[in-house]
Amino acid sequence: MRADKWLWHARFFKTRGLATKLIAAGHLRVNGTKIAKASHGISPGDVLTFPQAKRVRVIRLVALSLRRGPAPEAQLLYEDLTPQETPVPKNPGFEGKGRPTGKDRRNARLYDPTRLE
């Protein structure tokens, strides 16, 4: 089955054209080999690696499909091997105190190890 068609059937991309663009740009790997043509054949057992949103997806094909079905049916086509990422807080320096007080700023100036005074 064509790689772009399978990615579309498995609902990784909203349109087949988006899947084709990703493959044509050289961002798809099949079993570790870069693929540049959307017509590249894939079969069950192959491992696909490609970027999606802000992460890299690693997928093992379990089955091929004849149609683009609903999401629960599409999830049966693959096994997700993507490592789970720990969520990074958006603002790790914020401790809930709000704006620093004058005392906090003075203490930061007095005990700053990067200052050379």
Backbone bond lengths (Angstrom), bond angles and torsions (degrees), N, CA, C in turn:
res aa  C-N    CA-C-N  psi(-1)  N-CA   C-N-CA  omega(-1)  CA-C   N-CA-C  phi
1 M - - - 1.440 - - 1.528 108.90 -
2 R 1.307 116.61 147.45 1.468 121.72 178.72 1.532 110.68 -65.12
3 A 1.325 115.89 141.76 1.460 120.58 -177.80 1.528 111.74 -64.23
4 D 1.329 117.47 -43.28 1.464 119.22 -178.27 1.527 111.67 -65.55
5 K 1.292 116.02 -37.25 1.463 120.61 -179.52 1.530 110.34 -67.42
6 W 1.334 116.66 -41.83 1.454 119.31 179.93 1.530 111.27 -65.71
7 L 1.344 117.50 -43.12 1.465 120.36 178.58 1.524 111.24 -59.97
8 W 1.319 116.59 -35.89 1.460 121.20 177.89 1.529 110.20 -72.14
9 H 1.336 117.68 -43.43 1.470 121.24 178.43 1.523 111.13 -61.87
10 A 1.313 117.10 -38.02 1.467 121.40 -178.09 1.526 111.70 -80.99
11 R 1.332 117.10 2.42 1.466 124.67 174.77 1.523 113.89 65.32
12 F 1.316 117.54 33.61 1.454 120.12 171.95 1.527 110.42 -81.84
13 F 1.332 116.30 -24.72 1.463 121.93 179.27 1.523 109.19 -131.11
14 K 1.315 115.24 145.05 1.459 121.12 -176.98 1.527 111.82 -68.79
15 T 1.331 116.58 -35.59 1.461 120.21 178.38 1.525 109.35 -129.16
16 R 1.313 114.85 157.87 1.462 119.82 177.56 1.522 110.28 -68.28
17 G 1.326 116.70 -30.66 1.465 120.90 178.04 1.522 112.43 -62.78
18 L 1.334 117.71 -37.91 1.470 120.52 176.88 1.528 110.96 -65.16
19 A 1.319 116.27 -39.70 1.468 120.07 177.29 1.523 110.46 -64.54
20 T 1.331 116.75 -39.95 1.464 121.05 179.06 1.525 110.77 -64.35
21 K 1.333 117.68 -41.11 1.473 121.01 178.92 1.521 111.50 -62.55
22 L 1.329 116.79 -42.04 1.464 120.82 179.56 1.530 110.08 -61.88
23 I 1.321 116.59 -43.79 1.466 120.72 -178.23 1.521 110.53 -69.34
24 A 1.339 117.35 -42.43 1.463 121.22 -179.16 1.524 111.50 -64.47
25 A 1.325 116.74 -28.94 1.465 120.52 177.99 1.526 111.99 -77.49
26 G 1.336 117.34 -6.34 1.468 120.99 176.88 1.513 113.66 85.00
27 H 1.338 118.15 24.42 1.466 121.34 -176.97 1.520 113.90 -98.06
28 L 1.313 118.22 6.47 1.463 120.80 179.05 1.526 109.43 -110.11
29 R 1.331 115.20 135.17 1.465 121.06 174.06 1.521 108.19 -119.76
30 V 1.304 115.33 133.49 1.467 121.69 175.63 1.519 106.86 -114.53
31 N 1.316 116.47 115.25 1.477 123.00 -176.39 1.527 110.98 53.92
32 G 1.334 117.23 37.88 1.458 122.31 176.75 1.516 115.39 86.03
33 T 1.327 118.63 -2.39 1.461 122.10 -179.04 1.521 109.43 -105.46
34 K 1.345 116.72 130.36 1.460 120.13 178.12 1.520 110.50 -66.65
35 I 1.311 115.57 137.21 1.455 122.68 179.73 1.524 107.90 -116.19
36 A 1.329 117.32 133.66 1.462 121.17 -178.94 1.519 112.69 -113.55
37 K 1.327 117.74 -6.58 1.467 120.35 -179.03 1.522 109.83 -116.65
38 A 1.335 114.83 133.39 1.461 120.32 -179.63 1.518 111.38 -68.24
39 S 1.304 117.60 -20.27 1.463 121.00 -178.19 1.521 112.83 -84.52
40 H 1.327 118.08 4.97 1.465 121.29 179.88 1.528 109.06 -60.32
41 G 1.315 116.11 133.72 1.463 120.95 -178.12 1.518 111.70 -80.63
42 I 1.325 115.52 137.44 1.463 121.19 175.75 1.519 108.15 -126.60
43 S 1.331 116.05 157.33 1.457 121.21 -178.19 1.521 109.33 -143.44
44 P 1.324 118.33 163.92 1.468 120.77 178.71 1.528 111.23 -56.14
45 G 1.316 115.38 139.40 1.454 121.69 -178.10 1.517 112.81 100.65
46 D 1.337 118.08 -17.92 1.468 121.43 177.86 1.529 110.01 -70.48
47 V 1.325 115.91 149.95 1.462 121.86 176.91 1.520 107.88 -110.88
48 L 1.339 116.16 123.04 1.463 122.36 179.50 1.515 109.24 -105.41
49 T 1.327 116.10 137.57 1.458 122.10 176.11 1.515 107.47 -127.71
50 F 1.342 116.77 125.37 1.458 120.77 -178.43 1.528 109.53 -157.64
51 P 1.344 116.88 154.00 1.463 119.62 176.67 1.523 110.35 -80.83
52 Q 1.318 115.37 141.78 1.462 120.89 174.58 1.517 106.85 -145.03
53 A 1.338 114.99 122.97 1.463 122.11 -174.97 1.527 108.15 59.66
54 K 1.324 118.20 -120.53 1.465 120.42 -176.82 1.526 112.62 -110.67
55 R 1.325 116.96 21.27 1.456 119.76 179.19 1.524 110.76 -140.29
56 V 1.307 115.76 166.96 1.466 121.95 179.14 1.518 107.21 -102.30
57 R 1.327 116.07 127.01 1.461 121.82 -179.10 1.517 109.19 -97.83
58 V 1.324 116.31 138.66 1.464 123.56 174.94 1.526 105.78 -122.75
59 I 1.329 115.57 117.53 1.458 121.60 -171.89 1.528 109.77 -128.22
60 R 1.333 117.05 136.60 1.470 121.47 172.13 1.529 107.45 -107.05
61 L 1.331 115.80 125.73 1.460 120.75 179.76 1.522 109.72 -70.63
62 V 1.313 116.07 130.38 1.456 121.78 176.57 1.519 109.93 -102.51
63 A 1.345 116.06 -39.66 1.460 120.13 -177.75 1.517 110.46 -151.56
64 L 1.317 115.63 162.30 1.461 122.12 173.43 1.520 107.64 -99.23
65 S 1.331 116.78 163.76 1.452 119.74 -178.53 1.526 110.22 -127.24
66 L 1.302 115.17 158.22 1.458 120.98 177.03 1.523 111.87 -98.65
67 R 1.334 115.79 -19.35 1.458 119.58 -178.51 1.522 109.69 -147.85
68 R 1.326 115.59 167.07 1.460 121.34 175.84 1.513 107.20 -91.85
69 G 1.302 115.93 96.66 1.457 121.38 -175.47 1.515 112.13 -92.84
70 P 1.324 116.22 -168.20 1.463 120.87 179.10 1.527 111.75 -68.01
71 A 1.328 116.22 164.69 1.463 121.78 -175.08 1.535 113.34 -57.15
72 P 1.344 120.05 -44.80 1.480 117.80 178.95 1.527 112.86 -59.79
73 E 1.308 116.46 -35.17 1.471 120.48 177.78 1.523 110.11 -70.69
74 A 1.321 117.47 -38.37 1.462 121.77 -179.52 1.528 111.42 -66.99
75 Q 1.330 117.43 -32.99 1.465 120.46 -179.17 1.521 112.63 -69.82
76 L 1.309 117.38 -16.62 1.468 121.08 177.31 1.525 111.95 -80.50
77 L 1.333 117.66 -9.07 1.462 121.65 -176.84 1.527 113.23 -81.78
78 Y 1.332 117.69 -14.73 1.464 120.00 -174.20 1.524 111.18 -145.25
79 E 1.332 112.70 164.30 1.461 121.64 173.21 1.527 106.38 -118.52
80 D 1.307 116.91 124.69 1.463 121.39 -176.27 1.526 109.75 -83.50
81 L 1.342 116.57 118.01 1.463 122.31 179.53 1.524 111.67 -105.10
82 T 1.327 117.22 7.27 1.459 121.86 -177.87 1.524 109.47 -63.33
83 P 1.340 118.03 127.74 1.466 119.24 178.62 1.529 110.55 -66.62
84 Q 1.324 115.96 140.56 1.455 120.67 179.52 1.528 109.49 -71.98
85 E 1.328 115.59 132.64 1.462 121.05 179.37 1.519 109.17 -99.42
86 T 1.329 115.82 140.04 1.457 119.14 175.33 1.523 108.33 -78.85
87 P 1.315 117.81 133.52 1.465 119.06 -178.09 1.523 111.34 -67.27
88 V 1.310 115.65 134.73 1.454 122.30 178.92 1.519 107.57 -97.20
89 P 1.324 118.51 128.24 1.466 118.55 179.07 1.525 110.73 -62.79
90 K 1.331 115.70 143.72 1.454 119.99 -176.19 1.525 112.27 -67.26
91 N 1.334 118.10 -31.80 1.445 121.72 -178.65 1.524 108.48 -132.38
92 P 1.333 118.64 80.09 1.463 120.20 -172.89 1.524 114.16 -67.78
93 G 1.348 119.38 -21.56 1.459 120.71 -178.43 1.505 114.08 -82.45
94 F 1.307 119.66 -13.85 1.450 123.24 -176.81 1.514 109.87 -81.67
95 E 1.338 116.51 123.48 1.460 121.15 -178.81 1.512 111.80 -107.90
96 G 1.318 118.26 11.47 1.450 121.21 178.35 1.511 113.86 86.99
97 K 1.328 118.08 7.48 1.456 121.25 -176.93 1.523 112.55 -88.03
98 G 1.316 117.75 -19.00 1.460 119.31 -176.88 1.517 111.11 85.73
99 R 1.321 115.89 -150.08 1.456 121.45 -177.69 1.526 110.97 -70.85
100 P 1.365 118.57 139.59 1.461 119.67 -179.71 1.536 111.41 -68.85
101 T 1.314 115.17 145.96 1.463 120.39 178.35 1.519 109.71 -81.80
102 G 1.302 115.93 172.05 1.460 120.19 177.66 1.519 111.29 -61.19
103 K 1.322 116.75 -37.58 1.458 121.02 178.27 1.536 110.77 -63.16
104 D 1.353 116.16 -41.94 1.470 120.14 177.76 1.525 111.06 -61.11
105 R 1.336 117.02 -41.04 1.471 120.20 -179.58 1.530 111.14 -68.20
106 R 1.316 117.20 -40.22 1.472 119.32 177.57 1.522 111.16 -64.23
107 N 1.313 116.37 -43.62 1.465 119.95 178.82 1.519 111.45 -63.56
108 A 1.308 117.59 -36.52 1.456 120.97 178.24 1.524 110.56 -65.25
109 R 1.350 116.53 -36.97 1.467 119.77 177.99 1.522 111.27 -70.99
110 L 1.312 117.51 -38.32 1.467 120.83 -177.28 1.525 112.20 -70.70
111 Y 1.300 117.45 -38.37 1.462 121.24 -173.50 1.520 113.84 -107.88
112 D 1.318 117.86 21.62 1.465 121.27 179.93 1.517 109.25 -79.32
113 P 1.341 119.40 113.43 1.472 121.15 -177.36 1.534 112.89 -70.40
114 T 1.327 118.12 -14.88 1.460 119.80 -178.70 1.517 111.97 -85.23
115 R 1.321 118.08 -14.95 1.467 120.39 179.42 1.516 110.33 -76.61
116 L 1.291 116.38 140.55 1.460 120.40 -178.66 1.524 109.70 -118.83
117 E 1.304 118.37 62.41 1.467 121.55 178.78 1.495 111.08 -106.25
